[in-house]
Amino acid sequence: MTRSPAIRVAALTKRYGSLQALAGIDLEIARGEFFGLLGPNGAGKTTLISALAGLVRADGGTLEVMGHDVVADPHNARLKLGVVPQELVFDPFFSVREVLKFQSGYYGIRGNDDWIDEILSRLDLLSKADTNMRTLSGGMKRRVLVAQALVHRPPVIVLDEPTAGVDVELRQGLWEFVKQLNADGHTVVLTTHYLEEAEALCGRIAMMKAGRIVALDTTANLISRFSTRNFRVKVERPDVAKALGETVSGDCVAFGIDAAASGGKGMEALEALLARLREAGAGVCGVSVDEPDLEQVFVEVMRHA
């Protein structure tokens, strides 16, 4: 029997008045994936996550978490899901440990002090365990949100901008913890504006714009399909290169090759450029390359979507 995916979204739609927030989303995320959900503000990412968590009722389509329909079987769907929200929402009257115990109680869980201590330790919150929530810094409060999402050990974890406003040291510690959770079998879904994080962490990525998925593939394939490898050829005589009609910046000739073509015709074009420069007496001194990255891909996809 084939196991259900961690998340299944089919023909999902949601409208707010004249705004079509979700325009027929189809998406499957396999169990154990580290999946990235990217898009500009207003693309529909948070609406999709809210629908997944049962906080927003979709107009049409279906949503499942670990095989449990979010509408028909909300209790089990929510047990399987932990969401770290984008907004800093907290109860100002309780300590960190009390907040986590109350959160456990919402899921009918008692006596999980050892797990709470492990979460606090991994998120560097043990020293703040008995501190009132309202006295914590923004970064500390965000750590507590992550801890709250994990108290019931959900197999699927959704992180909505988890490192916004978080210092570099905490960001690194948080990702080490989340990577370990993923290695232990948890499915992780990440939305972030830090595209270098998504590139380093996510095996597969969906890009959204105006309520639609406009690109979906492995991170490596997206970079190879949509980006350009930019070369800079340093020359002794920029004036000669410019007379040939080349694009010159300072003492360098700029030359771009589609990453997908870089192993074939693209490299042949670069070799032809080098030959032209040498024959004209421009004096080639060296070649440097800017490798494509996910940020370049994102800009290209959003421009053409």
C-alpha positions in Angstrom: 0.0 0.0 0.0 1.4 3.4 -1.0 1.8 5.8 1.9 0.1 9.2 1.7 2.4 12.2 1.3 3.2 14.4 4.3 1.1 17.2 2.7 -1.3 17.0 -0.3 -2.9 20.1 -1.7 -5.4 19.7 -4.6 -7.1 22.5 -6.6 -7.0 24.8 -3.5 -8.7 28.2 -3.9 -9.3 31.1 -1.6 -10.7 34.5 -2.3 -10.9 37.6 -0.1 -13.4 39.9 -1.8 -11.8 40.8 -5.1 -8.4 39.3 -4.2 -7.7 35.8 -5.4 -5.3 34.7 -2.6 -5.1 31.1 -3.9 -5.9 30.3 -7.5 -5.9 26.5 -7.7 -2.9 25.2 -5.9 -1.8 21.6 -6.6 1.1 20.4 -4.5 2.5 17.2 -2.9 5.3 17.2 -0.3 6.8 13.7 0.4 7.4 12.5 3.9 10.9 13.4 5.2 11.4 16.3 2.7 12.9 19.6 3.6 10.7 21.7 1.3 10.9 25.4 0.5 7.9 27.6 -0.2 9.1 30.9 -1.7 7.4 34.0 -3.1 7.1 37.8 -2.7 4.8 39.4 -0.1 1.2 38.7 -1.1 2.0 35.6 -3.1 -0.4 33.5 -1.0 2.2 31.6 1.1 0.7 32.5 4.5 -2.9 31.9 3.3 -1.8 28.4 2.2 -0.2 27.7 5.6 -3.2 29.1 7.4 -5.5 26.8 5.5 -3.2 23.9 6.2 -3.4 24.7 9.9 -7.2 25.0 9.8 -7.1 28.7 10.6 -8.6 29.7 7.3 -11.3 27.8 5.4 -10.6 27.4 1.7 -13.3 28.1 -0.8 -12.5 24.9 -2.8 -10.1 22.0 -3.1 -8.7 19.7 -0.6 -5.9 19.7 2.0 -4.4 16.7 3.7 -1.7 16.3 6.4 -0.3 12.7 6.6 -3.4 11.5 5.0 -5.9 13.3 7.3 -8.2 15.8 5.6 -7.9 19.2 7.2 -11.7 19.8 7.0 -13.1 16.3 7.4 -10.6 15.2 10.1 -9.3 18.4 11.7 -8.3 16.8 15.0 -5.9 14.3 13.6 -4.6 16.7 10.9 -3.6 19.2 13.6 -2.0 16.5 15.7 0.3 15.8 12.8 1.3 19.4 12.2 3.4 22.0 14.0 3.4 25.6 12.7 5.8 28.3 13.6 3.9 31.5 12.7 5.3 34.6 11.2 3.8 36.9 13.8 5.1 37.1 17.4 2.0 35.9 19.3 2.6 35.1 23.0 0.9 35.1 26.4 2.5 37.8 28.5 1.4 36.3 31.8 3.3 33.0 31.9 6.9 31.8 31.9 8.5 30.0 29.0 8.1 26.6 30.6 4.5 27.3 31.6 3.7 28.3 28.0 5.1 25.0 26.7 3.2 22.9 29.4 0.0 24.7 28.4 0.7 24.0 24.8 1.2 20.3 25.6 -2.1 20.3 27.4 -3.9 21.6 24.3 -2.9 18.3 22.6 -3.8 16.2 25.7 -0.1 15.5 26.5 1.1 15.3 30.1 4.4 14.3 31.6 6.6 15.4 28.7 9.0 17.4 30.8 12.1 15.6 29.4 11.1 16.5 25.9 10.4 20.1 26.9 13.8 20.3 28.5 15.4 18.9 25.3 13.6 21.5 23.2 14.6 24.3 25.6 18.2 23.1 25.5 18.5 22.8 21.7 17.0 26.3 21.3 19.2 27.7 24.0 16.2 28.6 26.2 17.0 26.7 29.3 18.3 29.8 31.1 15.0 31.5 30.3 12.7 28.6 31.2 11.3 30.4 34.3 11.4 33.9 32.7 8.1 35.7 32.0 7.4 35.9 28.2 6.8 39.6 28.1 10.4 40.3 29.3 12.0 38.3 26.4 13.6 39.9 23.4 12.1 39.5 20.0 14.6 36.8 19.0 13.9 34.8 22.3 10.2 35.0 21.7 10.6 33.6 18.2 12.6 30.7 19.7 9.6 30.0 22.1 7.3 29.9 19.0 9.5 27.2 17.5 9.4 25.3 20.8 5.6 25.6 21.0 5.3 24.1 17.5 7.4 21.0 18.6 5.9 20.1 22.0 3.6 17.5 20.6 6.3 16.0 18.4 4.5 16.5 15.1 5.8 14.6 12.0 5.3 17.7 9.8 6.7 21.1 10.8 5.9 24.4 9.0 8.3 27.3 9.6 6.9 30.6 8.4 9.8 33.1 8.3 11.3 31.6 11.5 14.5 33.6 11.4 13.0 37.1 10.8 14.7 39.5 13.2 16.9 36.7 14.7 20.6 37.2 15.2 23.2 35.1 13.2 24.2 32.9 16.1 20.6 31.9 17.0 19.9 31.4 13.3 22.7 28.9 13.0 21.7 27.1 16.2 18.1 26.9 15.0 19.0 25.4 11.7 21.2 22.8 13.3 18.2 21.7 15.4 15.8 21.7 12.5 18.2 19.8 10.2 18.5 17.2 13.0 14.7 17.0 13.2 14.6 16.5 9.4 17.3 13.8 9.6 15.2 12.1 12.3 12.3 11.8 9.8 10.3 15.0 10.3 9.0 16.7 7.2 10.0 20.4 7.2 8.3 23.1 5.1 10.1 26.5 5.2 9.1 29.9 4.0 11.8 32.5 4.1 13.0 35.7 2.5 16.6 34.6 3.2 17.1 32.8 -0.1 20.6 31.6 0.8 18.9 29.6 3.7 16.5 28.0 1.3 19.2 27.2 -1.1 21.4 25.5 1.6 18.6 23.6 3.3 15.8 22.7 0.9 15.9 19.7 -1.4 12.9 20.9 -3.4 11.3 24.3 -3.8 8.0 25.8 -5.0 7.8 29.5 -6.0 4.5 31.2 -5.7 3.2 34.4 -7.3 -0.4 35.9 -7.2 -1.8 32.7 -5.6 -0.2 30.3 -8.1 2.8 28.0 -8.2 5.0 29.3 -11.0 8.0 27.1 -10.5 8.4 23.7 -8.8 11.5 21.5 -8.9 14.6 20.4 -7.0 16.8 23.3 -5.9 19.6 22.1 -8.2 17.3 21.9 -11.2 15.8 25.3 -10.6 19.3 26.9 -10.5 20.4 25.1 -13.7 17.2 25.8 -15.6 16.6 29.5 -14.8 19.9 31.1 -14.0 22.9 32.6 -15.9 26.6 32.0 -15.2 28.3 35.4 -15.5 31.9 35.5 -16.6 34.3 38.5 -16.4 37.2 38.4 -18.8 40.0 40.8 -17.7 41.8 42.4 -20.5 44.9 44.7 -20.9 43.2 46.9 -23.6 39.5 47.5 -22.7 39.3 50.0 -25.6 40.1 47.2 -28.1 37.4 45.0 -26.6 34.9 47.9 -26.7 35.7 48.5 -30.4 34.7 44.8 -31.0 31.3 45.7 -29.6 31.7 43.8 -26.3 30.2 44.9 -23.0 33.0 46.4 -21.0 33.1 47.4 -17.4 36.4 48.8 -16.2 39.0 46.5 -17.5 36.7 43.5 -17.8 34.4 42.1 -20.6 31.1 40.9 -19.2 29.8 37.7 -20.7 26.8 35.6 -19.6 25.9 31.9 -20.3 22.7 30.2 -19.5 23.6 27.7 -16.7 21.7 25.0 -18.6 23.9 25.5 -21.7 27.2 26.0 -19.8 28.4 22.5 -20.6 27.9 22.8 -24.3 27.3 25.6 -26.7 27.6 28.2 -23.9 31.2 27.3 -23.3 31.9 27.2 -27.0 30.6 30.8 -27.1 33.0 31.8 -24.3 36.0 30.2 -26.1 35.0 32.1 -29.3 35.0 35.3 -27.3 38.4 34.6 -25.9 39.7 33.9 -29.4 38.3 37.2 -30.7 39.8 39.2 -27.9 43.3 37.6 -28.4 43.2 38.0 -32.2 42.3 41.7 -31.8 45.1 42.3 -29.3 43.0 43.0 -26.3 45.3 41.0 -24.1 43.4 38.5 -22.0 44.7 38.4 -18.4 42.2 36.1 -16.7 38.7 34.9 -16.4 36.5 34.9 -13.3 33.0 33.5 -12.9 30.0 34.3 -10.7 28.1 31.0 -10.1 24.3 31.2 -10.3 22.3 31.1 -7.0 18.7 30.8 -5.9 18.3 34.6 -5.6 19.1 35.0 -9.3 16.6 32.2 -10.1 13.9 33.8 -7.9 14.3 37.2 -9.6 14.1 35.6 -13.1 11.1 33.5 -12.3 9.2 36.4 -10.7 10.0 38.6 -13.7 8.7 36.2 -16.2 5.8 34.5 -14.3 
